[in-house]
Amino acid sequence: MPESCALNTDLSSLSQQSLLGRLAKLEPLSQSHADELLPIVSDKTIWQFLTTDASTQFSLDRYIAGALKDRDNGTAAPLGAR
């Protein structure tokens, strides 16, 4: 990627903050979100056009663990909505 197009964003500060809106709160994703997410993401139709499937407890745990690893590496800022 040309240097002028590179995204120069410090994701570490974003991944530590909660963002509060009128209808929802975005907060740093954690493994504790899994219990609340599982009933929603277990619907297989959500994943039918995606390259991943986190519709089971095991696959959701792996998905969250991967997102947290990316956060720790500074390449993502995963957020959960409440």
Summary of the structure (lengths in Angstrom):
residues: 82
radius of gyration: 14.5
end to end distance: 35.2
largest distance: 42.6
contacts: 173
relative contact order: 0.22
helix: 45%
strand: 11%
